[in-house]
Amino acid sequence: MASIRHDIAIDASPQHVWDVVRDVGAVHERLLPGRVVGTRIDGVERFLTFPDGHVIRELIIAIDEQSRRLAYSVVDGARPALEYHHASFEVRAEGECARLMWITDVLPDAAAPEIRIRTEYGIAEMKQAIEAAAPNGLRDNTSSSGGQGEFGQGVGHPGLS
């Protein structure tokens, strides 16, 4: 199984970055605007719609408030096609800024080079969107939902790209 890891420093508070990442129903508005044009939540499933109309179905596995970790799995619609996908985001404090880590495990191994390129571009796009929405750079900024997102605080769910 191929394991792909990217991490990037973000000029925003760790709380602001976590608020954006954990807001699983607003990917199209807060995390990847333009790259994703629609997000729909149905129970523990998330459906991401892309500009070409393609839809990816993901399972939200866990939202861990204490460790600032979100885990999910693409279960249908992966491009390229995958036998297995599991990924997680973690937000860590790095001084007054944040570091976003994205770890993705995939099968088949042959898909790893393309997934690596996609996630590398994706995390750079996330950085741009998060920093653009963080007033005054490092100021702590949370959404009007109070950082609760679709699943509420501290929810782990039993059991994207």
C-alpha positions in Angstrom: 0.0 0.0 0.0 1.3 3.4 -0.9 1.3 6.1 1.7 1.5 9.7 0.6 2.3 12.5 3.0 2.2 16.3 2.6 2.5 19.0 5.1 2.4 22.8 4.8 2.8 25.8 7.0 -0.3 28.1 7.0 -0.2 31.7 8.1 -3.3 31.4 10.3 -4.0 30.3 13.8 -4.3 26.5 14.4 -7.9 27.0 15.6 -8.9 28.8 12.4 -7.3 26.1 10.2 -9.0 23.3 12.2 -12.3 25.1 12.0 -12.0 25.1 8.2 -10.8 21.5 7.9 -13.5 20.1 10.3 -16.3 21.9 8.5 -17.0 18.8 6.4 -20.1 20.3 4.8 -18.4 23.4 3.4 -15.5 22.1 1.4 -16.8 24.0 -1.7 -16.9 27.2 0.3 -14.0 27.1 2.7 -11.4 24.5 1.9 -11.3 24.1 -1.9 -13.6 26.8 -3.4 -13.5 26.5 -7.2 -12.0 23.0 -7.1 -15.1 21.6 -5.5 -18.4 23.3 -6.5 -20.8 21.5 -4.1 -20.8 19.5 -0.9 -23.7 17.4 0.4 -23.8 15.5 3.7 -26.0 12.4 4.2 -25.4 10.8 7.6 -21.7 10.0 7.7 -21.3 10.2 3.9 -20.0 13.3 2.1 -20.6 13.9 -1.6 -18.2 16.3 -3.3 -19.2 17.7 -6.7 -16.5 18.9 -9.1 -16.9 21.6 -11.9 -17.3 18.9 -14.5 -20.2 17.3 -12.6 -18.2 14.3 -11.3 -19.2 13.3 -7.8 -17.0 11.6 -5.2 -18.6 9.8 -2.3 -16.6 9.7 0.9 -17.1 8.2 4.4 -16.3 10.6 7.2 -14.6 8.2 9.7 -13.7 10.5 12.5 -13.5 14.1 13.6 -11.3 14.3 16.7 -11.4 17.7 18.3 -8.7 17.0 20.8 -6.0 16.0 18.3 -7.5 18.2 15.5 -7.7 15.2 13.2 -10.2 14.4 10.5 -10.2 10.9 8.9 -12.1 10.0 5.7 -12.2 7.4 3.0 -13.2 7.8 -0.7 -15.7 4.9 -1.3 -16.9 5.7 -4.8 -15.9 7.9 -7.7 -12.2 8.2 -7.1 -10.1 9.5 -10.0 -8.0 7.5 -10.8 -10.0 4.5 -9.8 -8.7 3.0 -6.5 -9.1 -0.3 -4.7 -8.6 1.4 -1.3 -8.4 4.9 0.0 -8.0 6.3 3.5 -6.8 9.8 4.4 -6.5 12.1 7.3 -5.8 15.7 8.0 -4.1 16.9 11.2 -3.7 20.5 12.3 -0.7 21.3 14.6 0.5 24.5 16.2 3.8 25.8 14.9 4.4 28.9 16.9 1.5 31.2 16.3 0.9 29.6 12.9 -0.4 26.2 11.9 0.9 23.2 10.1 -1.6 21.1 8.0 -0.7 17.5 7.4 -2.4 15.3 4.9 -1.7 11.6 4.9 -3.3 9.4 2.2 -3.0 5.6 1.8 -4.0 4.1 -1.5 -4.2 0.8 -3.5 -3.1 0.0 -6.1 0.4 1.3 -5.6 0.5 2.2 -9.3 -2.0 5.0 -8.6 0.4 6.7 -6.0 2.3 9.0 -8.4 -0.9 10.6 -9.7 -2.5 10.8 -6.2 0.8 12.4 -5.0 0.6 15.1 -7.6 -3.1 15.8 -6.9 -2.6 16.0 -3.2 0.4 18.2 -3.6 -1.6 20.7 -5.6 -4.6 20.3 -3.3 -2.8 21.2 -0.1 -1.4 24.3 -1.8 -4.9 25.3 -2.8 -6.1 24.7 0.7 -3.4 26.9 2.1 -4.4 29.8 -0.2 -8.1 29.5 0.7 -7.5 29.2 4.4 -5.0 32.1 4.5 -7.3 34.3 2.4 -10.2 33.8 4.8 -8.1 34.4 8.0 -8.5 38.1 8.8 -5.3 39.7 9.8 -3.3 36.6 9.2 -2.8 35.0 12.6 -6.0 36.2 14.2 -8.2 33.4 15.5 -11.2 33.2 13.3 -14.0 30.7 13.6 -17.1 30.2 11.4 -20.5 31.4 12.3 -21.3 27.8 13.1 -19.0 28.2 16.1 -16.7 25.5 14.7 -19.4 22.9 15.1 -19.5 21.8 11.4 -22.1 19.2 10.3 -21.3 16.5 12.8 -21.0 18.5 16.0 -18.1 18.6 18.4 -15.9 15.6 19.2 -17.8 13.1 17.1 -16.1 9.9 15.9 -17.9 8.0 13.2 -17.7 4.2 12.8 -17.7 2.8 9.7 -12.5 11.3 -0.7 -9.9 12.7 -2.7 
